Amino acid sequence: MSKETKVVVPGRLSYVNVFEPKSINGSDPKYSVSVIIPKSDKKTVNAILKAIEAAKQEGAPKFGGKVPTNLKTPLRDGDIDRPDDPAYEGCYFINANSKNAPQVVDGKIQAILDRSEVYSGCYGKVSLNLYAFNVNGNRGIAAGLGNVQKLKDGEPLGGMSRAEDDFEIEADDDFLA
């Protein structure tokens, strides 16, 4: 990993699995998150593109010394790849994962211990390391998950509602009477 392939990406977090690794289709369990980035955030998009280029150059030996033109890259277009999901409209996204647990912190860089604090829909930053892969004919650049910083709450994604939005405080303890 070099300084050029590491990037900190601000955005909205989705598909958050940062406290417990999850197995997808029988694969090794991994920690993962998807970061949704507004297309208007040119600074972040350009930083990601620069890190992708650096990862291509560092990974050239994995491709026999020459970088293929048709590599898969981790920065994806929400309007194309997730057209039915309004959270991804007008945005790019990048999926990152790791076998190692990320550190999960708040805005003051204090560890977040309450797992319900970090959820799909909240906003934060994710540190990523971009790297080349060439496995079983699949070649490309992937995003390794570093650490996660939650910065603010957001509307939960995936149809989940918060308990405080669903219920009112009950004055009577004997609600069955």
Buried (B, 14 or more C-beta within 10 A) or exposed (E): EEEBBBBEBBBBBBBBBBBEBEEEEEEEEBBBBBBBBBEEBEEBBEBBEBBBBBBBEBBBEBBEEEBEEEBEBBBBBBEEEBEEBEBBBEBBBBBBBBEEEBBBBBEEEEEBEEEEEBBBBBBBBBBBBBBBBBEEEEBBBBBBBBBBBBEEEBEBBEEEEEEEEEEEEEEEEEEEE
